[in-house]
Amino acid sequence: MSHAEHQARADAFREAPIRCAVVTVSDTRTEETDRSGSLTRKRLRKAGHEVALYKIVPDDPEVIQRGIDGLAGEVDVALFNGGTGISQRDRTYDVLSEALDKELPGFGELFRMLSYEEIGAGAMLSRAAGGVAGGTLFFSVPGSLNAVKLALDELILPEIEHLVWETVRQATAAGNTS
């Protein structure tokens, strides 16, 4: 089946909005100053998806892990922003990578390629990642407004229905074979 056929089936499959969670990982942001989290929620809603949960968590591996555990299987898509760099406090990538059942390496690769086109070699500092854990799609992107726009507009939103359809289809197939 071609990509276009997959996309058409994915578009037809969803009657209910896709349930999303938005998690900002930061030691300094508040709901009032979290422009990236706000933008993510607005873009998701504009695209017709439900924002079932929004929260800000500190750059703490245990707190990030609890967030992942609490969202896996509870929402269709969880979008984390922040904590993807290489500083000592940036732990989102490390925690998420360990939690994933299946990685989407193409997401991080494409994000860095598109970032390179915008900012040059500094794109290599990004540890954007995506994958599936507990039947939920997880994405983590840098916390900058431009990075969030890039990830949402160029990668996540154009494929979100297809990605969710594939995740649900695989979970259903796995359930039918056991």
C-alpha positions in Angstrom: 0.0 0.0 0.0 1.4 3.4 -0.9 1.9 6.3 1.5 -1.0 8.1 0.0 -3.3 5.1 0.5 -2.1 4.8 4.1 -2.8 8.5 4.7 -6.3 8.2 3.2 -7.1 5.3 5.4 -5.7 7.1 8.4 -7.8 10.2 7.7 -11.0 8.2 7.3 -10.3 6.1 10.5 -10.7 8.9 13.1 -14.1 10.0 14.1 -13.1 11.4 17.5 -10.5 14.0 17.9 -7.0 12.8 18.6 -6.3 13.1 22.4 -3.1 14.9 23.1 -1.0 15.8 26.1 1.4 18.8 26.2 4.2 18.7 28.7 6.8 21.5 29.1 10.0 20.4 30.8 11.6 23.4 32.5 12.8 24.6 35.9 12.0 28.2 35.1 8.8 28.4 33.0 5.4 29.1 34.4 2.0 28.8 32.6 2.2 32.5 31.9 5.7 32.4 30.4 5.4 29.0 28.6 5.1 30.3 25.1 6.1 27.0 23.5 3.5 25.0 25.5 0.9 27.6 24.6 1.7 27.5 20.9 1.6 23.7 21.0 -1.9 23.7 22.5 -3.2 26.3 20.0 -1.8 24.5 17.0 -3.3 21.2 18.1 -6.7 22.7 18.8 -6.6 24.6 15.5 -6.0 21.2 13.7 -9.0 19.8 15.4 -7.3 17.7 18.1 -8.1 17.6 21.8 -5.7 18.8 24.4 -6.6 16.4 27.2 -3.7 17.5 29.5 -1.2 20.3 29.9 1.4 20.6 32.5 4.9 21.9 33.3 7.3 19.6 35.0 10.9 20.2 36.3 14.0 18.9 34.6 14.0 15.9 36.9 14.4 12.4 35.5 12.0 10.8 38.0 9.3 13.4 37.4 9.7 13.1 33.6 9.5 9.3 33.9 6.3 9.6 36.0 4.9 11.8 33.3 5.6 9.3 30.6 4.2 6.4 32.7 1.1 8.4 33.4 0.4 9.3 29.8 1.3 5.9 28.1 -2.0 4.4 27.1 -4.0 7.3 28.3 -3.7 9.7 25.3 -3.0 9.2 21.7 -0.1 11.6 21.5 2.2 13.2 24.1 4.3 16.2 23.1 7.1 17.1 25.4 9.1 20.4 24.8 12.3 21.3 26.6 15.1 19.3 28.1 16.5 18.0 24.8 19.9 19.7 24.8 23.2 18.5 26.0 23.5 20.4 29.4 23.6 18.4 32.6 20.0 19.3 33.4 18.6 18.3 29.9 17.2 14.8 30.6 14.0 14.5 28.6 15.7 12.7 25.7 17.5 10.2 28.0 14.4 9.3 30.0 12.1 9.1 26.9 14.5 7.0 24.9 14.6 4.4 27.7 10.8 4.4 28.0 10.1 3.8 24.3 8.9 0.4 23.0 9.6 1.5 19.5 11.6 4.5 18.3 10.8 6.7 15.3 14.4 7.6 14.4 13.2 9.5 11.3 11.5 12.1 13.4 14.8 13.2 15.1 16.7 12.9 11.8 14.2 15.0 9.9 13.9 17.6 12.7 17.7 18.1 12.8 17.8 18.3 9.0 15.1 21.0 8.9 16.8 22.7 11.8 20.1 22.7 10.0 18.4 24.5 7.0 17.3 27.2 9.4 20.1 27.6 11.9 23.1 25.7 10.6 25.5 23.4 12.5 23.9 24.2 15.8 21.1 21.8 14.9 23.4 19.0 16.0 22.8 20.1 19.6 19.1 19.0 19.4 18.2 15.6 20.7 14.6 15.6 19.4 13.1 12.2 19.5 9.9 10.3 18.8 8.4 6.9 19.3 5.8 4.7 20.9 5.4 3.7 24.5 2.4 1.8 25.9 0.4 2.5 22.7 1.0 6.3 22.9 3.0 8.3 20.5 5.6 10.4 22.2 7.6 13.3 20.8 10.2 15.5 22.5 11.5 18.6 20.9 13.6 21.6 22.1 11.7 24.2 24.1 12.4 27.1 21.8 9.4 28.6 20.0 11.0 28.2 16.6 11.8 24.5 17.3 8.2 23.8 18.4 6.8 25.5 15.3 9.1 23.5 13.1 8.3 20.2 14.7 4.5 20.8 14.7 4.1 22.4 11.3 6.6 20.4 9.2 6.5 17.0 10.9 4.0 16.1 13.5 0.7 17.8 12.4 1.0 16.7 8.7 1.4 13.0 9.8 -0.5 12.9 13.1 -3.5 11.0 11.9 -1.4 8.5 10.0 0.9 8.0 13.0 -2.0 7.4 15.4 -3.7 5.1 12.9 -0.5 3.0 12.6 -0.2 2.9 16.4 -3.8 1.8 16.9 -3.6 -0.7 14.0 -0.5 -2.3 15.4 -1.9 -2.5 18.9 -5.1 -4.0 17.5 -3.2 -6.6 15.5 -1.1 -7.5 18.5 -4.2 -7.9 20.6 -5.8 -10.1 18.0 -2.8 -12.5 17.8 -2.5 -13.2 21.5 
